[in-house]
């Protein structure tokens, strides 16, 4: 006796939906495991709150600062610095990266210098920059720029130089000039590498910003953590760390990763299997 196909379709659809939901929730599994270990370990060992707070204490610290508005002030200050510093770093990195990528002699000449300064973390510049710029927005923006610029610059140079010359020759054989070749071939071909550099640069820039705020900033998530350390408020410290991580994941998964994926698909480097099927 055969089973009607009408009864199989709802089950198949439900099974597919359940599999899709499980796949989407899979990245959250490690966080759930860490949370469970934290709760179990704290219940067993009962550590001093100044060394390791309970999950409830951290949630309460986040809630209190969110209700009072203090948390949103710190988040807005950190994000505004990240936006300004990253914007300057991205623009300058792309412009100078394209120039260096188009002229290999320039890129070979600058490469040792770029490697030298890229090896020096932006945090190392803090003692000198404090004496130059003082404590405030300018200091944090410089640290972000220093971090983002070199990553975007190197990826842009790489992207420009990896564009197949046969594409450029094809445009030129059709009568296209230098600027037409750059607009139609070089820029689109290098764009996936540029976006990869932006994605990595923002991640490192966000981390560098928090470190800079620990030393010199009137407000921000890093300053919130630093102030909490003076009063041994480990609940506020961990709350700040959690918020920093959540913001980083949100920016990467919901903003940068989709833009990068669409760009790669747009220029034919990968095939969207969902559409093909």
VOBA-1610 file (N, C-alpha, C; in pm, whole numbers, padded with zeros to 5 digits, always signed):
BEGIN
Unk+00086-00120+00000Unk+00000+00000+00000Unk+00089+00124+00000Unk+00070+00208-00097Unk+00152+00328-00110Unk+00097+00442-00026Unk+00187+00524+00026Unk+00148+00638+00107Unk+00123+00756+00014Unk+00011+00824+00027Unk-00018+00939-00060Unk+00092+01043-00049Unk+00126+01098-00165Unk+00233+01199-00167Unk+00194+01324-00091Unk+00062+01350-00080Unk+00017+01470-00009Unk+00054+01466+00136Unk+00062+01343+00196Unk+00100+01332+00337Unk+00250+01340+00356Unk+00325+01312+00249Unk+00470+01316+00262Unk+00524+01458+00252Unk+00457+01543+00174Unk+00507+01677+00153Unk+00511+01760+00281Unk+00404+01758+00366Unk+00414+01836+00490Unk+00526+01787+00580Unk+00542+01650+00585Unk+00650+01597+00670Unk+00786+01639+00615Unk+00800+01633+00483Unk+00926+01672+00423Unk+00954+01820+00447Unk+00852+01903+00435Unk+00869+02046+00458Unk+00905+02073+00603Unk+00836+02002+00696Unk+00866+02021+00838Unk+01007+01975+00871Unk+01047+01863+00810Unk+01183+01812+00834Unk+01287+01910+00780Unk+01259+01966+00663Unk+01352+02064+00604Unk+01361+02190+00690Unk+01245+02236+00742Unk+01245+02355+00827Unk+01321+02331+00956Unk+01301+02209+01013Unk+01372+02177+01138Unk+01523+02169+01114Unk+01562+02111+01001Unk+01705+02105+00970Unk+01764+02243+00947Unk+01688+02330+00880Unk+01736+02467+00856Unk+01752+02543+00987Unk+01654+02526+01079Unk+01660+02594+01208Unk+01778+02544+01289Unk+01799+02411+01289Unk+01912+02354+01364Unk+02046+02404+01309Unk+02054+02415+01177Unk+02178+02464+01116Unk+02203+02611+01150Unk+02096+02690+01154Unk+02111+02831+01188Unk+02150+02851+01334Unk+02102+02762+01421Unk+02131+02776+01564Unk+02261+02708+01605Unk+02323+02634+01512Unk+02445+02562+01545Unk+02557+02652+01596Unk+02581+02772+01537Unk+02688+02857+01590Unk+02668+02900+01735Unk+02543+02896+01784Unk+02518+02937+01922Unk+02550+02827+02023Unk+02573+02705+01974Unk+02597+02592+02064Unk+02719+02613+02155Unk+02835+02656+02104Unk+02950+02676+02195Unk+02921+02778+02305Unk+02844+02883+02272Unk+02812+02985+02372Unk+02721+02926+02481Unk+02628+02842+02440Unk+02539+02778+02538Unk+02619+02687+02629Unk+02715+02613+02573Unk+02798+02524+02655Unk+02883+02602+02755Unk+02941+02713+02708Unk+03021+02797+02800Unk+02932+02853+02910Unk+02812+02896+02875Unk+02719+02950+02975Unk+02682+02844+03078Unk+02656+02722+03033Unk+02622+02614+03126Unk+02740+02581+03218Unk+02861+02574+03161Unk+02979+02548+03244Unk+03001+02658+03346Unk+02978+02780+03306Unk+02990+02894+03398Unk+02891+02881+03512Unk+02767+02852+03483Unk+02664+02840+03585Unk+02692+02723+03679Unk+02729+02609+03621Unk+02756+02491+03704Unk+02879+02512+03790Unk+02986+02565+03728Unk+03110+02588+03802Unk+03091+02689+03915Unk+03014+02795+03888Unk+02992+02895+03993Unk+02908+02837+04106Unk+02813+02752+04074Unk+02728+02690+04177Unk+02810+02594+04264Unk+02905+02524+04204Unk+02984+02425+04279Unk+03089+02494+04366Unk+03166+02586+04308Unk+03281+02643+04378Unk+03247+02770+04455Unk+03138+02839+04421Unk+03096+02961+04490Unk+03213+03059+04507Unk+03273+03107+04398Unk+03389+03197+04411Unk+03347+03334+04464Unk+03446+03411+04505Unk+03420+03548+04551Unk+03368+03630+04434Unk+03263+03708+04452Unk+03205+03785+04341Unk+03304+03878+04272Unk+03406+03925+04345Unk+03504+04014+04283Unk+03595+03942+04185Unk+03603+03810+04196Unk+03686+03732+04104Unk+03603+03673+03990Unk+03487+03617+04023Unk+03399+03563+03918Unk+03254+03579+03964Unk+03179+03666+03898Unk+03040+03687+03938Unk+02951+03576+03882Unk+02830+03571+03929Unk+02732+03477+03877Unk+02672+03532+03748Unk+02606+03445+03675Unk+02541+03488+03551Unk+02432+03591+03582Unk+02360+03568+03691Unk+02253+03661+03728Unk+02308+03800+03760Unk+02426+03805+03825Unk+02485+03935+03859Unk+02526+04012+03733Unk+02578+03940+03634Unk+02618+04004+03508Unk+02495+04057+03435Unk+02391+03977+03430Unk+02267+04020+03365Unk+02210+04143+03435Unk+02215+04143+03567Unk+02166+04257+03643Unk+02247+04382+03616Unk+02380+04367+03604Unk+02466+04481+03575Unk+02434+04540+03438Unk+02411+04453+03339Unk+02374+04502+03206Unk+02240+04573+03210Unk+02144+04515+03282Unk+02010+04573+03288Unk+02012+04710+03356Unk+02084+04722+03467Unk+02088+04848+03539Unk+02147+04960+03452Unk+02253+04930+03381Unk+02317+05032+03299Unk+02238+05061+03172Unk+02165+04964+03124Unk+02079+04988+03008Unk+01961+05077+03045Unk+01902+05053+03162Unk+01787+05133+03207Unk+01829+05276+03237Unk+01946+05292+03299Unk+01993+05426+03334Unk+02042+05505+03213Unk+02068+05437+03102Unk+02119+05503+02982Unk+02270+05507+02973Unk+02338+05468+03080Unk+02484+05472+03079Unk+02542+05378+02974Unk+02482+05261+02960Unk+02533+05163+02865Unk+02524+05216+02722Unk+02412+05278+02687Unk+02394+05327+02551Unk+02489+05443+02522Unk+02522+05521+02624Unk+02620+05629+02606Unk+02757+05573+02571Unk+02798+05469+02643Unk+02928+05406+02616Unk+02930+05339+02479Unk+02822+05269+02443Unk+02816+05203+02313Unk+02821+05305+02199Unk+02744+05413+02213Unk+02742+05517+02110Unk+02879+05582+02094Unk+02948+05606+02205Unk+03081+05667+02198Unk+03179+05576+02126Unk+03177+05446+02159Unk+03269+05352+02095Unk+03239+05336+01947Unk+03111+05323+01912Unk+03075+05304+01771Unk+03105+05429+01688Unk+03085+05547+01746Unk+03115+05670+01670Unk+03264+05680+01642Unk+03347+05645+01738Unk+03492+05646+01715Unk+03530+05542+01611Unk+03470+05425+01620Unk+03499+05320+01522Unk+03460+05365+01382Unk+03345+05429+01368Unk+03299+05473+01237Unk+03394+05575+01176Unk+03434+05676+01253Unk+03521+05780+01201Unk+03659+05724+01167Unk+03719+05653+01263Unk+03852+05600+01241Unk+03856+05499+01128Unk+03755+05410+01122Unk+03752+05309+01017Unk+03726+05373+00881Unk+03640+05475+00876Unk+03612+05542+00749Unk+03738+05604+00691Unk+03815+05673+00776Unk+03940+05734+00730Unk+04039+05626+00688Unk+04049+05520+00767Unk+04142+05412+00734Unk+04105+05339+00606Unk+03974+05317+00585Unk+03930+05247+00464Unk+03954+05331+00340Unk+03917+05458+00346Unk+03934+05545+00229Unk+04081+05559+00192Unk+04164+05590+00289Unk+04307+05607+00260Unk+04370+05475+00218Unk+04328+05366+00280Unk+04383+05235+00243Unk+04349+05196+00100Unk+04224+05223+00057Unk+04183+05190-00079Unk+04254+05278-00181Unk+04258+05408-00154Unk+04319+05502-00250Unk+04466+05470-00270Unk+04542+05464-00161Unk+04686+05437-00174Unk+04712+05293-00216Unk+04623+05201-00178Unk+04639+05063-00221Unk+04620+05046-00370Unk+04524+05119-00428Unk+04504+05113-00573Unk+04623+05172-00647Unk+04674+05283-00598Unk+04790+05344-00664Unk+04909+05249-00661Unk+04934+05190-00544Unk+05047+05097-00532Unk+05023+04971-00612Unk+04897+04926-00621Unk+04868+04806-00696Unk+04881+04825-00846Unk+04847+04942-00895Unk+04857+04969-01037Unk+05001+04983-01084Unk+05088+05026-00995Unk+05229+05046-01028Unk+05313+04955-00939Unk+05356+04843-00995Unk+05428+04742-00916Unk+05558+04796-00858Unk+05622+04888-00927Unk+05745+04946-00872Unk+05716+05021-00742Unk+05601+05089-00739Unk+05563+05162-00617Unk+05534+05065-00504Unk+05461+04956-00534Unk+05427+04859-00429Unk+05552+04789-00376Unk+05647+04757-00464Unk+05770+04694-00419Unk+05854+04791-00336Unk+05848+04918-00371Unk+05923+05019-00296Unk+05864+05038-00156Unk+05729+05037-00146Unk+05662+05063-00018Unk+05646+04938+00068Unk+05660+04821+00008Unk+05630+04697+00081Unk+05710+04682+00211Unk+05842+04703+00212Unk+05915+04691+00339Unk+05867+04790+00445Unk+05835+04912+00401Unk+05787+05013+00495Unk+05652+04973+00553Unk+05564+04922+00469Unk+05431+04879+00515Unk+05443+04763+00612Unk+05528+04667+00582Unk+05548+04553+00672Unk+05602+04600+00806Unk+05694+04696+00802Unk+05754+04747+00926Unk+05649+04810+01016Unk+05569+04902+00961Unk+05470+04971+01043Unk+05352+04882+01077Unk+05319+04788+00991Unk+05209+04696+01021Unk+05244+04603+01136Unk+05374+04576+01153Unk+05417+04490+01262Unk+05409+04559+01397Unk+05403+04692+01396Unk+05394+04767+01520Unk+05247+04789+01553Unk+05201+04728+01658Unk+05061+04742+01697Unk+05027+04886+01730Unk+04902+04924+01701Unk+04860+05060+01730Unk+04869+05096+01876Unk+04858+04995+01963Unk+04866+05021+02107Unk+05006+05069+02146Unk+05107+05026+02072Unk+05244+05066+02104Unk+05262+05216+02088Unk+05181+05277+01999Unk+05193+05419+01975Unk+05128+05503+02085Unk+05053+05440+02174Unk+04976+05516+02272Unk+05059+05612+02356Unk+05172+05571+02415Unk+05248+05667+02497Unk+05288+05792+02419Unk+05331+05774+02294Unk+05370+05889+02213Unk+05249+05970+02170Unk+05141+05901+02130Unk+05022+05971+02082Unk+04952+06049+02193Unk+04961+06000+02317Unk+04901+06073+02428Unk+04968+06210+02445Unk+05100+06212+02428Unk+05171+06340+02440Unk+05143+06430+02320Unk+05113+06372+02205Unk+05085+06452+02085Unk+04938+06496+02077Unk+04847+06400+02099Unk+04705+06424+02076Unk+04624+06442+02204Unk+04682+06403+02317Unk+04607+06409+02442Unk+04511+06292+02454Unk+04433+06292+02559Unk+04337+06185+02585Unk+04200+06229+02532Unk+04146+06151+02442Unk+04016+06186+02386Unk+03990+06114+02255Unk+03904+06174+02172Unk+03862+06111+02048Unk+03978+06096+01950Unk+04062+06196+01940Unk+04170+06192+01842Unk+04263+06073+01865Unk+04290+06043+01990Unk+04378+05931+02023Unk+04317+05800+01977Unk+04190+05777+02009Unk+04124+05651+01971Unk+04111+05640+01820Unk+04080+05750+01754Unk+04064+05748+01608Unk+04196+05714+01540Unk+04307+05769+01593Unk+04437+05735+01535Unk+04467+05586+01548Unk+04439+05529+01664Unk+04466+05386+01685Unk+04385+05302+01587Unk+04259+05339+01565Unk+04175+05265+01470Unk+04229+05280+01328Unk+04260+05405+01290Unk+04314+05428+01156Unk+04441+05347+01134Unk+04529+05348+01231Unk+04656+05276+01219Unk+04633+05127+01198Unk+04528+05074+01259Unk+04499+04931+01246Unk+04431+04900+01114Unk+04331+04980+01077Unk+04251+04951+00957Unk+04330+04979+00830Unk+04405+05087+00828Unk+04470+05132+00705Unk+04558+05024+00644Unk+04649+04966+00722Unk+04746+04873+00666Unk+04680+04744+00617Unk+04576+04698+00687Unk+04506+04577+00642Unk+04434+04603+00511Unk+04362+04715+00501Unk+04292+04748+00377Unk+04391+04775+00265Unk+04498+04844+00295Unk+04601+04876+00194Unk+04658+04748+00134Unk+04700+04655+00217Unk+04762+04533+00167Unk+04664+04448+00087Unk+04540+04439+00131Unk+04441+04361+00057Unk+04406+04428-00076Unk+04402+04561-00079Unk+04374+04631-00203Unk+04486+04611-00304Unk+04609+04622-00260Unk+04723+04598-00348Unk+04717+04457-00404Unk+04690+04360-00317Unk+04682+04221-00361Unk+04569+04201-00462Unk+04453+04260-00436Unk+04341+04245-00526Unk+04368+04305-00663Unk+04428+04423-00667Unk+04458+04487-00795Unk+04559+04405-00874Unk+04661+04353-00809Unk+04765+04280-00879Unk+04722+04141-00922Unk+04616+04087-00861Unk+04569+03953-00898Unk+04461+03954-01007Unk+04421+04071-01052Unk+04325+04077-01162Unk+04392+04022-01288Unk+04335+03921-01354Unk+04398+03863-01473Unk+04420+03968-01582Unk+04540+03971-01635Unk+04573+04069-01738Unk+04496+04047-01867Unk+04448+03924-01887Unk+04373+03897-02009Unk+04244+03978-02013Unk+04184+04004-01896Unk+04064+04087-01892Unk+04097+04232-01929Unk+04208+04281-01876Unk+04248+04417-01908Unk+04282+04430-02056Unk+04349+04330-02110Unk+04384+04333-02252Unk+04260+04326-02339Unk+04157+04255-02292Unk+04033+04247-02368Unk+03965+04382-02379Unk+03959+04456-02268Unk+03901+04590-02272Unk+03981+04683-02362Unk+04114+04674-02352Unk+04199+04762-02432Unk+04190+04729-02580Unk+04171+04601-02613Unk+04157+04563-02754Unk+04027+04614-02813Unk+03928+04641-02729Unk+03801+04696-02775Unk+03801+04848-02779Unk+03915+04906-02750Unk+03927+05051-02758Unk+03917+05122-02625Unk+03908+05048-02515Unk+03898+05109-02383Unk+04031+05168-02339Unk+04023+05285-02278Unk+04143+05350-02229Unk+04181+05304-02089Unk+04276+05376-02031Unk+04327+05339-01899Unk+04218+05347-01793Unk+04143+05457-01792Unk+04040+05475-01689Unk+03924+05379-01710Unk+03891+05350-01835Unk+03785+05254-01862Unk+03825+05114-01816Unk+03951+05080-01833Unk+04000+04950-01785Unk+03993+04941-01634Unk+04031+05048-01567Unk+04026+05050-01421Unk+03882+05040-01372Unk+03793+05115-01437Unk+03652+05117-01394Unk+03581+04985-01422Unk+03608+04924-01537Unk+03532+04807-01579Unk+03595+04676-01536Unk+03726+04673-01514Unk+03794+04546-01486Unk+03868+04550-01353Unk+03957+04646-01337Unk+04046+04645-01220Unk+03969+04662-01090Unk+03885+04763-01085Unk+03810+04787-00961Unk+03715+04673-00927Unk+03632+04625-01021Unk+03545+04511-00986Unk+03622+04386-00948Unk+03734+04361-01017Unk+03813+04242-00985Unk+03879+04248-00849Unk+03918+04369-00808Unk+03984+04384-00678Unk+03886+04400-00564Unk+03760+04430-00594Unk+03663+04461-00490Unk+03644+04351-00386Unk+03638+04222-00425Unk+03626+04118-00321Unk+03741+04119-00222Unk+03862+04144-00269Unk+03977+04151-00179Unk+03970+04275-00091Unk+03922+04384-00149Unk+03906+04507-00071Unk+03807+04484+00043Unk+03695+04421+00014Unk+03594+04397+00117Unk+03643+04299+00223Unk+03723+04203+00181Unk+03784+04113+00280Unk+03876+04191+00373Unk+03952+04286+00317Unk+04037+04371+00400Unk+03957+04459+00493Unk+03845+04513+00444Unk+03759+04595+00528Unk+03702+04512+00642Unk+03659+04390+00610Unk+03601+04303+00714Unk+03703+04271+00821Unk+03825+04236+00781Unk+03930+04207+00879Unk+03972+04333+00953Unk+03983+04444+00879Unk+04026+04569+00941Unk+03930+04618+01047Unk+03799+04607+01022Unk+03702+04650+01121Unk+03709+04563+01246Unk+03732+04433+01228Unk+03744+04346+01344Unk+03863+04382+01431Unk+03978+04401+01368Unk+04097+04441+01443Unk+04085+04584+01495Unk+04019+04670+01417Unk+04001+04808+01461Unk+03913+04818+01584Unk+03808+04736+01589Unk+03720+04734+01706Unk+03796+04691+01830Unk+03881+04590+01814Unk+03961+04543+01928Unk+04062+04649+01971Unk+04125+04716+01874Unk+04221+04820+01908Unk+04154+04939+01976Unk+04032+04969+01933Unk+03959+05081+01994Unk+03934+05056+02141Unk+03888+04937+02175Unk+03859+04906+02315Unk+03986+04917+02399Unk+04097+04870+02344Unk+04224+04880+02416Unk+04264+05026+02435Unk+04241+05108+02332Unk+04275+05251+02344Unk+04187+05320+02447Unk+04060+05282+02453Unk+03968+05343+02550Unk+04004+05305+02693Unk+04069+05192+02710Unk+04112+05153+02845Unk+04213+05253+02901Unk+04291+05314+02810Unk+04397+05405+02853Unk+04352+05550+02850Unk+04292+05590+02739Unk+04261+05731+02727Unk+04133+05761+02653Unk+04021+05766+02726Unk+03893+05806+02667Unk+03799+05844+02781Unk+03724+05952+02766Unk+03632+05992+02873Unk+03512+05899+02886Unk+03472+05834+02776Unk+03362+05738+02781Unk+03383+05634+02671Unk+03308+05527+02678Unk+03323+05416+02585Unk+03322+05285+02661Unk+03305+05175+02590Unk+03300+05045+02656Unk+03431+05011+02724Unk+03542+05046+02661Unk+03672+05022+02725Unk+03687+05102+02853Unk+03642+05226+02853Unk+03649+05308+02973Unk+03556+05256+03081Unk+03440+05202+03041Unk+03348+05144+03138Unk+03414+05026+03210Unk+03486+04944+03136Unk+03556+04830+03195Unk+03668+04878+03286Unk+03743+04979+03240Unk+03854+05029+03320Unk+03805+05089+03451Unk+03695+05164+03447Unk+03641+05223+03569Unk+03590+05115+03664Unk+03531+05010+03608Unk+03481+04902+03693Unk+03594+04827+03761Unk+03711+04819+03696Unk+03824+04748+03756Unk+03873+04818+03882Unk+03862+04950+03888Unk+03907+05023+04006Unk+03823+04988+04129Unk+03697+04949+04108Unk+03608+04914+04219Unk+03587+04762+04230Unk+03670+04686+04157Unk+03662+04539+04162Unk+03522+04490+04125Unk+03459+04555+04030Unk+03327+04513+03982Unk+03344+04416+03865Unk+03370+04292+03897Unk+03390+04193+03793Unk+03263+04170+03711Unk+03147+04195+03772Unk+03023+04177+03696Unk+03014+04278+03582Unk+03055+04402+03608Unk+03054+04505+03504Unk+03162+04477+03400Unk+03277+04427+03446Unk+03385+04395+03352Unk+03341+04287+03254Unk+03284+04179+03305Unk+03239+04071+03217Unk+03122+04116+03131Unk+03034+04198+03188Unk+02924+04252+03109Unk+02976+04332+02990Unk+03078+04416+03014Unk+03137+04493+02906Unk+03201+04404+02800Unk+03270+04299+02845Unk+03332+04205+02751Unk+03227+04136+02665Unk+03117+04096+02727Unk+03010+04030+02652Unk+02949+04123+02548Unk+02927+04248+02585Unk+02869+04344+02491Unk+02965+04370+02375Unk+03093+04382+02405Unk+03192+04402+02299Unk+03189+04286+02201Unk+03185+04163+02252Unk+03181+04046+02165Unk+03053+04038+02083Unk+02940+04069+02145Unk+02812+04064+02073Unk+02809+04165+01959Unk+02859+04286+01985Unk+02862+04388+01880Unk+02953+04345+01766Unk+03066+04284+01798Unk+03158+04237+01694Unk+03093+04129+01608Unk+03023+04035+01671Unk+02954+03929+01595Unk+02844+03989+01509Unk+02768+04082+01564Unk+02659+04144+01488Unk+02711+04218+01365Unk+02819+04294+01381Unk+02876+04366+01267Unk+02926+04271+01160Unk+02989+04161+01202Unk+03050+04070+01106Unk+02944+03987+01033Unk+02849+03932+01107Unk+02753+03838+01047Unk+02640+03909+00973Unk+02596+04023+01021Unk+02477+04087+00966Unk+02507+04206+00876Unk+02633+04251+00876Unk+02667+04365+00792Unk+02779+04331+00693Unk+02894+04291+00745Unk+03010+04273+00659Unk+03005+04145+00578Unk+02971+04033+00642Unk+02968+03905+00570Unk+02868+03904+00455Unk+02743+03953+00472Unk+02651+03955+00357Unk+02700+04044+00243Unk+02758+04160+00275Unk+02810+04248+00169Unk+02923+04179+00094Unk+03012+04114+00167Unk+03124+04045+00103Unk+03074+03931+00015Unk+02976+03854+00064Unk+02925+03741-00012Unk+02856+03787-00140Unk+02774+03892-00131Unk+02706+03942-00250Unk+02805+03996-00353Unk+02913+04058-00304Unk+03014+04110-00396Unk+03084+03997-00468Unk+03118+03892-00396Unk+03185+03778-00458Unk+03095+03711-00561Unk+02967+03696-00527Unk+02873+03637-00622Unk+02850+03728-00742Unk+02847+03858-00717Unk+02820+03953-00826Unk+02926+03946-00935Unk+03051+03927-00895Unk+03158+03928-00994Unk+03201+03789-01036Unk+03116+03688-01005Unk+03132+03557-01065Unk+03242+03471-01008Unk+03289+03502-00884Unk+03394+03420-00824Unk+03339+03295-00760Unk+03209+03296-00722Unk+03142+03179-00670Unk+03006+03170-00736Unk+02944+03053-00725Unk+02813+03030-00783Unk+02713+03012-00672Unk+02602+03081-00680Unk+02493+03067-00582Unk+02419+02939-00613Unk+02450+02832-00539Unk+02391+02702-00566Unk+02242+02699-00539Unk+02195+02785-00449Unk+02052+02788-00418Unk+01973+02832-00540Unk+02027+02932-00614Unk+01957+02981-00730Unk+01967+02882-00845Unk+02084+02814-00853Unk+02102+02719-00961Unk+02008+02601-00950Unk+01982+02558-00825Unk+01893+02445-00803Unk+01748+02486-00819
//
